[in-house]
Amino acid sequence: MKPHRTFPRPEPRRTGNGFIIASMLLCVCILSLLKARYCSAPYGKSRESSELEITMGAIRMLAAKSGDLALKGREDGEDNRVLLFDAVSREKAATEVKKPVCIETSRRSDVCEAEGDVRVRASAQTILVDPFLTSQEWKMKPYARKHDQPAVAHVKEWTIKPFTEQEPPSSCTENYTVPAVIFSVGGYTGNLFHDFTDVIVPLFITSSRFHGEVQFVIADAKPWWLSKFSLLLKQLSKYEIIDADNDQDAVRCFPRVIAGLDFHKELGVDPAKAPNGYSMTDFKEMLRRAYGLERTRAEPSGDRWDVRRKPRLLIISRRSSRVFLNERGMSDMAMSLGFDVRIADPDVTTDLGKFARLVNSADVMIGVYGAGLTNIVFLPAGAVFIQVVPMGNLEWLARDTFEKPSPDMQIKYVDYRIQGDESTLSDQYQKDHPVFTDPQSIHKKGWSELSRVYLENQDVKPHLGRLRIKLLEALKRGRPKAVKRTHTIKAVVKDAKAILEQNSGEKNHGPHNGEAKDPVNAPENIQGDLVHANRTARSAGRKRRVAQTSGVTNSDLDAEDSEAHSESISFGGHRKRRQILASA
């Protein structure tokens, strides 16, 4: 009989397994305690608390990307819309909030942005945000010139702060499904340059991404300003403007609020920074829609047989300072070069739409440094802009305000710098005065002194000979290659006659012999050639007469010669008679 095999007892292994299981249970208990101590439960809100919020008519939203939120909506009464979010979305939103509410978007502007349960008490300049977004209080002035104390002195300060469960916000009197943009039209508004560079262009940058689905809340509003720019504001928002200062005790609730406007550069948009990649080309397209501007480019259309109208020169006149003292002489000289000259003196009361259409009709615009030059935004692409820079080492000022923005607007820039004998400063100061010999010493005294001496007390009288060279340069830079004359007058006439004879010979074999011999019955294109040739010959005669009476040489007139034929349209819309001229 085989002996029985004995096996070792398993008790030690059972003891080891029990120890492992006990350790795991202990870890679970510890983790549970830690979670209860440091992590807020997503379902911690009681049912009674939720029902209380509903009865108050509040909008409970969290700061997060709107596309990431699980939205459930229902109507509560006629005017109040209550939006509830599930707890998972709330927890997700809370963990995704990383960026601060207010950031410095440039050296010129601060922008505060909040999403979620955002309530605006405009009359109190207060924005209440969800405490999940921030626990910090912010103060800012929604005007894009934050370090300019004289400017922001006329801008009210706004406060952005969280509400708490202990001090819940007031119930919403109005609920919105579109975001709000809050900005001020205080500061330097009323000056056209500041209207655009401080408000209109930054507003385009900030709000164009919403394609009209945005509510404007305007602080420090001026009724005349809102009326003047109403067509532009309507291009950016489909909704009636809210006047913050006259909003009484309303509490307006938005899903998203942006306070302040994003600034890129003077009269400019940086596509790399713009939320939708827009540029100044898109801004000018908005201006064309708002004011019905017909010309996108300062170029004639058609083939080389088309004749274009006179190139139009617009002189921006001034009344109080930096006045053109020889404006009439400038106009006469420009007309002798073939320009259709218009002189305009815009001011605060000028109808912006009518003036925009006048500027858009110009091929060349000239003016002394000042707010009126802001109208270059209405020039068609390819137009030439001549800035007359007053004396006093002001090239930096002219460069930063109008020269640098010009290329982004597709405008060709030319400058004319005033010399001592062209300035009335020569009548006020001796030639050895620091105003002439050391302008920087005046600059060092600050903007007030610089402005008083060189801007407020200086008129100009450009030398017509020097200015004539600039106008010829403008014609050369502004004229597209497509309309440059490639044939002499005699060659055009010879070609037209040859074509006529060729067609006449072909007609001799047809059923209507002889018809082409009569210019009246000639084919339409040949008639056009002959008419064009006759007009060109008359234009050459007129050019000789202009040269005799104005002292302009034939070589100057021939430098950029092209035949022109157009209907000039005056500022009031009346048509003048058709004119034939050789534009130079």
TACOR-V350394 format. One record per pair of residues at least 12 apart in sequence whose C-alpha atoms are under 7 Angstrom apart, sorted by sequence separation. I is the first residue (numbers start at 1). J is the second residue. D is the distance in whole Angstrom. If there is no record, write none. Layout:
i=I j=J d=D
i=I j=J d=D
//
This chain:
i=72 j=84 d=6
i=101 j=113 d=5
i=117 j=129 d=6
i=118 j=130 d=7
i=268 j=280 d=6
i=504 j=516 d=5
i=566 j=578 d=6
i=71 j=84 d=7
i=72 j=85 d=6
i=101 j=114 d=6
i=117 j=130 d=5
i=503 j=516 d=7
i=504 j=517 d=6
i=566 j=579 d=6
i=71 j=85 d=6
i=116 j=130 d=7
i=141 j=155 d=6
i=565 j=579 d=6
i=70 j=85 d=6
i=114 j=129 d=7
i=141 j=156 d=6
i=565 j=580 d=5
i=70 j=86 d=7
i=141 j=157 d=5
i=564 j=580 d=6
i=565 j=581 d=7
i=140 j=157 d=6
i=141 j=158 d=6
i=362 j=379 d=7
i=564 j=581 d=6
i=139 j=157 d=7
i=140 j=158 d=5
i=360 j=378 d=5
i=369 j=387 d=6
i=563 j=581 d=7
i=564 j=582 d=6
i=70 j=89 d=6
i=139 j=158 d=6
i=140 j=159 d=7
i=359 j=378 d=6
i=360 j=379 d=5
i=364 j=383 d=6
i=365 j=384 d=6
i=366 j=385 d=6
i=367 j=386 d=7
i=368 j=387 d=6
i=369 j=388 d=6
i=563 j=582 d=5
i=564 j=583 d=7
i=69 j=89 d=6
i=139 j=159 d=5
i=359 j=379 d=6
i=360 j=380 d=6
i=363 j=383 d=5
i=364 j=384 d=5
i=365 j=385 d=5
i=366 j=386 d=5
i=367 j=387 d=6
i=368 j=388 d=4
i=369 j=389 d=6
i=562 j=582 d=6
i=563 j=583 d=7
i=138 j=159 d=6
i=139 j=160 d=6
i=363 j=384 d=6
i=364 j=385 d=6
i=365 j=386 d=6
i=366 j=387 d=6
i=367 j=388 d=6
i=368 j=389 d=6
i=561 j=582 d=6
i=562 j=583 d=6
i=138 j=160 d=5
i=215 j=237 d=6
i=221 j=243 d=7
i=356 j=378 d=6
i=561 j=583 d=6
i=57 j=80 d=6
i=59 j=82 d=5
i=60 j=83 d=6
i=137 j=160 d=6
i=138 j=161 d=6
i=212 j=235 d=7
i=214 j=237 d=6
i=561 j=584 d=5
i=58 j=82 d=6
i=59 j=83 d=6
i=60 j=84 d=6
i=137 j=161 d=4
i=212 j=236 d=5
i=213 j=237 d=6
i=215 j=239 d=6
i=217 j=241 d=6
i=218 j=242 d=6
i=219 j=243 d=6
i=560 j=584 d=5
i=57 j=82 d=6
i=136 j=161 d=6
i=211 j=236 d=7
i=212 j=237 d=4
i=213 j=238 d=6
i=216 j=241 d=5
i=217 j=242 d=5
i=218 j=243 d=5
i=219 j=244 d=5
i=220 j=245 d=7
i=559 j=584 d=7
i=212 j=238 d=5
i=215 j=241 d=7
i=216 j=242 d=6
i=217 j=243 d=6
i=218 j=244 d=6
i=219 j=245 d=6
i=313 j=339 d=6
i=317 j=343 d=6
i=346 j=372 d=7
i=385 j=411 d=7
i=391 j=417 d=7
i=500 j=526 d=7
i=558 j=584 d=7
i=135 j=162 d=6
i=217 j=244 d=6
i=312 j=339 d=5
i=313 j=340 d=6
i=314 j=341 d=6
i=315 j=342 d=6
i=316 j=343 d=6
i=317 j=344 d=6
i=318 j=345 d=6
i=384 j=411 d=6
i=385 j=412 d=6
i=386 j=413 d=6
i=387 j=414 d=6
i=388 j=415 d=6
i=389 j=416 d=6
i=390 j=417 d=6
i=391 j=418 d=5
i=536 j=563 d=7
i=557 j=584 d=5
i=54 j=82 d=7
i=62 j=90 d=7
i=134 j=162 d=6
i=208 j=236 d=6
i=310 j=338 d=7
i=311 j=339 d=5
i=312 j=340 d=5
i=313 j=341 d=5
i=314 j=342 d=5
i=315 j=343 d=5
i=316 j=344 d=5
i=317 j=345 d=5
i=381 j=409 d=7
i=382 j=410 d=6
i=383 j=411 d=5
i=384 j=412 d=5
i=385 j=413 d=5
i=386 j=414 d=5
i=387 j=415 d=5
i=388 j=416 d=5
i=389 j=417 d=5
i=390 j=418 d=5
i=391 j=419 d=6
i=64 j=93 d=5
i=155 j=184 d=7
i=207 j=236 d=7
i=310 j=339 d=6
i=311 j=340 d=6
i=312 j=341 d=6
i=313 j=342 d=6
i=314 j=343 d=6
i=315 j=344 d=6
i=316 j=345 d=6
i=369 j=398 d=7
i=381 j=410 d=5
i=382 j=411 d=5
i=383 j=412 d=6
i=384 j=413 d=6
i=385 j=414 d=6
i=386 j=415 d=5
i=387 j=416 d=6
i=388 j=417 d=6
i=389 j=418 d=6
i=391 j=420 d=7
i=63 j=93 d=6
i=310 j=340 d=6
i=381 j=411 d=6
i=382 j=412 d=6
i=386 j=416 d=7
i=388 j=418 d=7
i=496 j=526 d=7
i=62 j=93 d=6
i=131 j=162 d=5
i=155 j=186 d=5
i=64 j=96 d=7
i=125 j=157 d=7
i=126 j=158 d=6
i=127 j=159 d=6
i=128 j=160 d=6
i=129 j=161 d=6
i=130 j=162 d=6
i=131 j=163 d=6
i=154 j=186 d=6
i=155 j=187 d=6
i=64 j=97 d=6
i=125 j=158 d=5
i=126 j=159 d=5
i=127 j=160 d=5
i=128 j=161 d=5
i=129 j=162 d=5
i=130 j=163 d=6
i=131 j=164 d=7
i=154 j=187 d=5
i=425 j=458 d=6
i=496 j=529 d=6
i=63 j=97 d=7
i=109 j=143 d=7
i=125 j=159 d=6
i=126 j=160 d=6
i=127 j=161 d=6
i=128 j=162 d=5
i=129 j=163 d=6
i=180 j=214 d=6
i=181 j=215 d=6
i=182 j=216 d=6
i=183 j=217 d=7
i=184 j=218 d=6
i=185 j=219 d=6
i=186 j=220 d=5
i=424 j=458 d=6
i=496 j=530 d=6
i=109 j=144 d=5
i=128 j=163 d=6
i=152 j=187 d=6
i=178 j=213 d=6
i=179 j=214 d=5
i=180 j=215 d=5
i=181 j=216 d=5
i=182 j=217 d=5
i=183 j=218 d=5
i=184 j=219 d=4
i=185 j=220 d=6
i=423 j=458 d=7
i=424 j=459 d=5
i=97 j=133 d=6
i=108 j=144 d=5
i=109 j=145 d=6
i=151 j=187 d=4
i=178 j=214 d=5
i=179 j=215 d=6
i=180 j=216 d=6
i=181 j=217 d=6
i=182 j=218 d=6
i=183 j=219 d=6
i=184 j=220 d=6
i=185 j=221 d=6
i=423 j=459 d=6
i=424 j=460 d=6
i=108 j=145 d=5
i=109 j=146 d=6
i=151 j=188 d=6
i=178 j=215 d=7
i=180 j=217 d=7
i=423 j=460 d=5
i=94 j=132 d=6
i=108 j=146 d=6
i=422 j=460 d=6
i=423 j=461 d=6
i=108 j=147 d=7
i=422 j=461 d=5
i=543 j=582 d=6
i=143 j=183 d=6
i=422 j=462 d=6
i=493 j=533 d=5
i=142 j=183 d=5
i=143 j=184 d=6
i=422 j=463 d=7
i=492 j=533 d=6
i=539 j=580 d=7
i=142 j=184 d=6
i=539 j=581 d=5
i=539 j=582 d=5
i=43 j=87 d=6
i=418 j=462 d=7
i=489 j=533 d=7
i=42 j=87 d=6
i=42 j=88 d=7
i=322 j=368 d=6
i=393 j=439 d=6
i=392 j=439 d=6
i=489 j=536 d=6
i=314 j=362 d=6
i=489 j=537 d=7
i=42 j=91 d=6
i=313 j=362 d=6
i=312 j=362 d=5
i=313 j=363 d=6
i=314 j=364 d=6
i=315 j=365 d=6
i=316 j=366 d=6
i=317 j=367 d=7
i=63 j=114 d=7
i=64 j=115 d=6
i=312 j=363 d=5
i=313 j=364 d=5
i=314 j=365 d=5
i=315 j=366 d=5
i=316 j=367 d=5
i=63 j=115 d=4
i=311 j=363 d=6
i=312 j=364 d=6
i=313 j=365 d=6
i=314 j=366 d=6
i=315 j=367 d=6
i=62 j=115 d=7
i=63 j=116 d=5
i=145 j=198 d=7
i=62 j=116 d=4
i=144 j=198 d=5
i=61 j=116 d=4
i=62 j=117 d=6
i=206 j=261 d=6
i=235 j=290 d=7
i=61 j=117 d=4
i=206 j=262 d=6
i=316 j=372 d=7
i=60 j=117 d=5
i=205 j=262 d=6
i=59 j=117 d=6
i=203 j=261 d=6
i=232 j=290 d=6
i=202 j=261 d=5
i=231 j=290 d=6
i=202 j=262 d=5
i=202 j=263 d=5
i=291 j=353 d=5
i=392 j=454 d=6
i=293 j=357 d=6
i=155 j=220 d=7
i=295 j=360 d=6
i=298 j=363 d=6
i=201 j=267 d=7
i=209 j=275 d=7
i=209 j=276 d=6
i=293 j=360 d=6
i=62 j=130 d=7
i=197 j=266 d=6
i=205 j=274 d=6
i=63 j=133 d=6
i=197 j=267 d=5
i=196 j=267 d=7
i=180 j=254 d=7
i=179 j=254 d=6
i=178 j=254 d=7
i=179 j=255 d=6
i=180 j=256 d=6
i=181 j=257 d=6
i=182 j=258 d=6
i=183 j=259 d=6
i=485 j=561 d=7
i=173 j=250 d=6
i=174 j=251 d=7
i=175 j=252 d=6
i=176 j=253 d=6
i=177 j=254 d=7
i=178 j=255 d=7
i=179 j=256 d=5
i=180 j=257 d=5
i=181 j=258 d=5
i=182 j=259 d=5
i=183 j=260 d=5
i=485 j=562 d=6
i=173 j=251 d=5
i=174 j=252 d=5
i=175 j=253 d=5
i=176 j=254 d=5
i=177 j=255 d=6
i=179 j=257 d=6
i=180 j=258 d=6
i=181 j=259 d=6
i=182 j=260 d=6
i=183 j=261 d=7
i=484 j=562 d=6
i=172 j=251 d=5
i=173 j=252 d=6
i=174 j=253 d=6
i=175 j=254 d=6
i=483 j=562 d=7
i=172 j=252 d=6
i=172 j=253 d=6
i=298 j=380 d=5
i=297 j=380 d=5
i=298 j=381 d=6
i=296 j=380 d=5
i=297 j=381 d=4
i=298 j=382 d=5
i=476 j=560 d=6
i=295 j=380 d=6
i=296 j=381 d=6
i=297 j=382 d=6
i=298 j=383 d=5
i=384 j=474 d=6
i=284 j=377 d=7
i=81 j=175 d=7
i=384 j=478 d=6
i=80 j=175 d=6
i=383 j=478 d=6
i=382 j=478 d=6
i=475 j=584 d=7
i=472 j=584 d=7
i=58 j=171 d=6
i=57 j=171 d=6
i=58 j=172 d=6
i=56 j=171 d=6
i=57 j=172 d=7
i=142 j=259 d=6
i=143 j=260 d=6
i=144 j=261 d=6
i=142 j=260 d=4
i=143 j=261 d=7
i=142 j=261 d=7
i=144 j=263 d=6
i=123 j=244 d=6
i=122 j=244 d=5
i=123 j=245 d=5
i=122 j=245 d=7
i=123 j=246 d=7
i=123 j=247 d=5
i=228 j=352 d=7
i=122 j=247 d=6
i=123 j=248 d=6
i=123 j=249 d=6
i=121 j=249 d=7
i=280 j=408 d=6
i=281 j=409 d=6
i=121 j=250 d=6
i=280 j=409 d=6
i=121 j=251 d=5
i=120 j=251 d=6
i=121 j=252 d=7
i=119 j=251 d=6
i=120 j=252 d=5
i=119 j=252 d=6
i=120 j=253 d=6
i=322 j=455 d=7
i=119 j=253 d=4
i=321 j=455 d=7
i=325 j=459 d=7
i=330 j=464 d=7
i=118 j=253 d=6
i=119 j=254 d=6
i=266 j=401 d=6
i=321 j=456 d=5
i=324 j=459 d=7
i=325 j=460 d=6
i=326 j=461 d=6
i=118 j=254 d=5
i=321 j=457 d=6
i=322 j=458 d=5
i=323 j=459 d=5
i=324 j=460 d=5
i=325 j=461 d=5
i=117 j=254 d=7
i=118 j=255 d=6
i=268 j=405 d=6
i=321 j=458 d=6
i=322 j=459 d=4
i=323 j=460 d=6
i=324 j=461 d=6
i=117 j=255 d=6
i=118 j=256 d=7
i=267 j=405 d=6
i=321 j=459 d=6
i=322 j=460 d=6
i=116 j=255 d=5
i=118 j=257 d=7
i=266 j=405 d=7
i=115 j=255 d=6
i=116 j=256 d=6
i=115 j=256 d=4
i=114 j=256 d=6
i=115 j=257 d=7
i=114 j=257 d=5
i=113 j=257 d=6
i=114 j=258 d=7
i=113 j=258 d=4
i=112 j=258 d=6
i=113 j=259 d=6
i=111 j=258 d=7
i=112 j=259 d=5
i=111 j=259 d=6
i=112 j=260 d=7
i=111 j=260 d=5
i=110 j=260 d=6
i=111 j=261 d=6
i=111 j=262 d=7
i=109 j=261 d=7
i=109 j=262 d=6
i=109 j=263 d=6
i=108 j=263 d=7
i=105 j=262 d=6
i=106 j=263 d=6
i=106 j=264 d=7
i=190 j=348 d=7
i=193 j=371 d=5
i=304 j=482 d=7
i=192 j=371 d=6
i=304 j=483 d=6
i=191 j=371 d=6
i=192 j=372 d=7
i=193 j=374 d=5
i=299 j=480 d=7
i=192 j=374 d=7
i=336 j=546 d=6
i=358 j=571 d=6
i=336 j=550 d=7
i=338 j=581 d=7
i=338 j=582 d=6
i=339 j=583 d=7
i=338 j=583 d=4
i=337 j=583 d=6
i=338 j=584 d=6
i=337 j=584 d=5
i=310 j=564 d=6
i=309 j=564 d=5
i=310 j=565 d=7
i=307 j=563 d=6
i=308 j=564 d=5
i=309 j=565 d=5
i=310 j=566 d=6
i=307 j=564 d=5
i=308 j=565 d=5
i=309 j=566 d=4
i=307 j=565 d=5
i=308 j=566 d=6
i=309 j=567 d=7
i=310 j=583 d=7
//
